[in-house]
Amino acid sequence: MRVESSEQRVLKSYALDFRLCALPRFYFHMETYDVIIIGAGSIGLPTSFFLAKEKLKVLVIDELPSAGQGQNKSAIGGVRATHSDPAKIQTCQLSLRVFSQWKEEYGDDLHFQMGGYCFPAYTETQEKSFKELLITQKKYGLNIDWLEAEEVRKLLPGINPHELRGGTYSPEDGNLSPILTAKAFFDHAKRLGVTFKFNEKIVGIENGEGQGARVKTEKGSYLGGAVINAAGTKASEVGKLMGAELPVLPDSHEGGVTEPVMPFLEPLVVDTREVPGSKNIYFYQEKDGHIVFCLTPEPIIPGFDRDSTSGFLPQIARRMINLFPKFRNIKVRRVWRGLYPMTPDGVPIVDKIKGTNGFYVAVGFCGQGFMLGPGIALNLVSLITKGRPLLPENIFRGFSLYRDYTLTSETLK
Ligand SMILES: Cc1cc2nc3c(=O)[nH]c(=O)nc-3n(C[C@H](O)[C@H](O)[C@H](O)COP(=O)(O)OP(=O)(O)OC[C@H]3O[C@@H](n4cnc5c(N)ncnc54)[C@H](O)[C@@H]3O)c2cc1C
C-alpha cells in the first residue's frame, strides 16, 4: 500500500479548504482539482502523468482537439543532456532516464534510440568552441569527448571529409518519437485518473483568497489548488491572465522527413557552420529508417506563421548534400513548419509566480521542450508537493522568472 507524504496530504487539503471554506456558495458545484495544467503539450503531458502518480487529482485543459497537437508534434525528437547551461544539463539527464527506461517500465515502444549526438567541426573556430564547451560538460559528468577526423568518419559513414577537423560525440544522448511519447504520457495519465478537457480555451484565471484559483474557459469554470501555465507559444497570453509578464515569443522553424532507407546513421548530427540564411541544421535517422531534419533560420523569423515555405527544401537539401553527398539519392516525403517558444536568453522559465498562492509557469522551452519535458515535470511535482525543486536549488534558479535575461545565451537546439 502507498503511504502519502505529509506534503501530499497538506496539498490535498488546500483544495479541500478552498472548496469548503473560502468559497462563495456558487463555487460548490464547480469541479475541483489539486492541480490544473494549461496545455497538453511536451510539458503538460508528462507533468500530468507524474502528478497523478503522486495521487494528485489533475485536470489538463487544451484549446486544441487532442493531446500533443501544439508544438510537441513539430519536434523532430532529438534528446540530449549535453548543453552548456547547468539547469538544462541536469534536467535533461532526468528526461533521458525516463525516456530510456520507459519501455521496460511502462511497456510502450517510443522508438527510443541511444544513438548519441555528433557536432562535426570544419573550422578552427568551431573546434575551439566545442573544445571549450567540453570543459563545462565534463564538469557535470557528461559522457562527451572530442573525436579526431578519422574517428568522425568512422562514426558517420559518408560524411564529407574535406577540411573535416574532428567533432564532439556524446553516445548517451539520443532520439525518440514525440508523437508516440505524447500518446504514452496521455494514455498512462488517463489510466491514473487525470481528466482532460480539449477544445477549451482558457479565458480567465482568478487567484483565490485562500490557496488556489478559479480557471475559466469558454465552456466552464474549474477550481484548482495549483495552476500551471504550460501553454507553449501562448505562454505570455496565459501569463497575463495570471498577472505575470512572461518574455516568451514564438519564431518559425521548418522540418521534414525522407523516405526510409537502410540504417547507416546512428547519432543525431548538428552542423553549426553558419551559411547565409541558416544558422545550423540537424538531422538523424529514426528507428524505421527515415531521415528527420530541421534548419535554424538566420535571422530568426518571429511570429506565429506555420505555412511551409518554398525556400526551405532547396536551402536544407544543399546543406545536407554538402555534408553527406549520398543524401542526393533520398526522396523527401513531407515537410512542416512549427514554432519555438523563445525566451530572450534561450533558457526556459520554470517558477512560482511571486505574490500568488499557487500559480506556476513552465514556459519558454525554445527548441528543447520535448527533451526537457519529463525532467521539468519531475521538478514541478517536487515544487508543488514539497515546495522545492528536485534539482539543487542553486542550479534550478537558472530557470527563474526573475533572473537577468541578458546574462546567458544558449539557443541552439
Ligand atoms: C521544427 C521543430 C523541431 C523541433 N525539434 C525539437 C527536438 O528535436 N527536441 C526538442 O526537445 N524540441 C524540439 N522542438 C521544440 C519543441 O517542439 C518545443 O520546445 C516544445 O514542444 C514546447 O513544449 P510546450 O509544452 O511548452 O508547448 P506545446 O507542446 O505547444 O504545448 C502547449 C499547449 O498549450 C495549449 N494552449 C496554449 N494556450 C492555451 C489556452 N489559452 N487555452 C488552452 N490551451 C492552450 C496549446 O494548444 C498546446 O497544446 C522543435 C520545434 C520545432 C518547431
PDBQT file of the ligand as one rigid body, heavy atoms in Angstrom, charges set to zero:
ROOT
HETATM    1  C1  LIG A 501      10.702  22.130 -36.368  1.00  0.00    +0.000 C 
HETATM    2  C2  LIG A 501      10.908  21.924 -34.887  1.00  0.00    +0.000 A 
HETATM    3  C3  LIG A 501      11.769  20.936 -34.423  1.00  0.00    +0.000 A 
HETATM    4  C4  LIG A 501      11.962  20.741 -33.052  1.00  0.00    +0.000 A 
HETATM    5  N1  LIG A 501      12.777  19.732 -32.641  1.00  0.00    +0.000 NA
HETATM    6  C5  LIG A 501      12.942  19.508 -31.304  1.00  0.00    +0.000 A 
HETATM    7  C6  LIG A 501      13.771  18.446 -30.839  1.00  0.00    +0.000 A 
HETATM    8  O1  LIG A 501      14.355  17.701 -31.627  1.00  0.00    +0.000 OA
HETATM    9  N2  LIG A 501      13.890  18.269 -29.487  1.00  0.00    +0.000 N 
HETATM   10  C7  LIG A 501      13.242  19.072 -28.590  1.00  0.00    +0.000 A 
HETATM   11  O2  LIG A 501      13.411  18.885 -27.390  1.00  0.00    +0.000 OA
HETATM   12  N3  LIG A 501      12.447  20.077 -29.006  1.00  0.00    +0.000 NA
HETATM   13  C8  LIG A 501      12.282  20.329 -30.332  1.00  0.00    +0.000 A 
HETATM   14  N4  LIG A 501      11.476  21.341 -30.745  1.00  0.00    +0.000 N 
HETATM   15  C9  LIG A 501      10.894  22.259 -29.756  1.00  0.00    +0.000 C 
HETATM   16  C10 LIG A 501       9.648  21.685 -29.080  1.00  0.00    +0.000 C 
HETATM   17  O3  LIG A 501       8.714  21.297 -30.069  1.00  0.00    +0.000 OA
HETATM   18  C11 LIG A 501       9.037  22.730 -28.138  1.00  0.00    +0.000 C 
HETATM   19  O4  LIG A 501      10.025  23.310 -27.332  1.00  0.00    +0.000 OA
HETATM   20  C12 LIG A 501       8.024  22.076 -27.202  1.00  0.00    +0.000 C 
HETATM   21  O5  LIG A 501       7.066  21.354 -27.941  1.00  0.00    +0.000 OA
HETATM   22  C13 LIG A 501       7.339  23.121 -26.330  1.00  0.00    +0.000 C 
HETATM   23  O6  LIG A 501       6.559  22.422 -25.393  1.00  0.00    +0.000 OA
HETATM   24  P1  LIG A 501       5.359  23.136 -24.610  1.00  0.00    +0.000 P 
HETATM   25  O7  LIG A 501       4.686  22.112 -23.790  1.00  0.00    +0.000 OA
HETATM   26  O8  LIG A 501       5.881  24.369 -23.986  1.00  0.00    +0.000 OA
HETATM   27  O9  LIG A 501       4.370  23.619 -25.800  1.00  0.00    +0.000 OA
HETATM   28  P2  LIG A 501       3.320  22.765 -26.644  1.00  0.00    +0.000 P 
HETATM   29  O10 LIG A 501       3.782  21.374 -26.861  1.00  0.00    +0.000 OA
HETATM   30  O11 LIG A 501       2.992  23.607 -27.821  1.00  0.00    +0.000 OA
HETATM   31  O12 LIG A 501       2.044  22.707 -25.664  1.00  0.00    +0.000 OA
HETATM   32  C14 LIG A 501       1.355  23.875 -25.279  1.00  0.00    +0.000 C 
HETATM   33  C15 LIG A 501      -0.140  23.589 -25.327  1.00  0.00    +0.000 C 
HETATM   34  O13 LIG A 501      -0.841  24.662 -24.695  1.00  0.00    +0.000 OA
HETATM   35  C16 LIG A 501      -2.072  24.835 -25.366  1.00  0.00    +0.000 C 
HETATM   36  N5  LIG A 501      -2.594  26.199 -25.096  1.00  0.00    +0.000 N 
HETATM   37  C17 LIG A 501      -1.975  27.374 -25.360  1.00  0.00    +0.000 A 
HETATM   38  N6  LIG A 501      -2.764  28.408 -24.977  1.00  0.00    +0.000 NA
HETATM   39  C18 LIG A 501      -3.891  27.864 -24.467  1.00  0.00    +0.000 A 
HETATM   40  C19 LIG A 501      -5.093  28.432 -23.908  1.00  0.00    +0.000 A 
HETATM   41  N7  LIG A 501      -5.279  29.761 -23.775  1.00  0.00    +0.000 N 
HETATM   42  N8  LIG A 501      -6.067  27.581 -23.502  1.00  0.00    +0.000 NA
HETATM   43  C20 LIG A 501      -5.905  26.239 -23.611  1.00  0.00    +0.000 A 
HETATM   44  N9  LIG A 501      -4.795  25.655 -24.127  1.00  0.00    +0.000 NA
HETATM   45  C21 LIG A 501      -3.799  26.456 -24.543  1.00  0.00    +0.000 A 
HETATM   46  C22 LIG A 501      -1.697  24.615 -26.820  1.00  0.00    +0.000 C 
HETATM   47  O14 LIG A 501      -2.843  24.298 -27.595  1.00  0.00    +0.000 OA
HETATM   48  C23 LIG A 501      -0.676  23.481 -26.746  1.00  0.00    +0.000 C 
HETATM   49  O15 LIG A 501      -1.246  22.217 -26.970  1.00  0.00    +0.000 OA
HETATM   50  C24 LIG A 501      11.268  21.553 -32.115  1.00  0.00    +0.000 A 
HETATM   51  C25 LIG A 501      10.384  22.537 -32.587  1.00  0.00    +0.000 A 
HETATM   52  C26 LIG A 501      10.201  22.725 -33.948  1.00  0.00    +0.000 A 
HETATM   53  C27 LIG A 501       9.238  23.787 -34.417  1.00  0.00    +0.000 C 
ENDROOT
TORSDOF 0
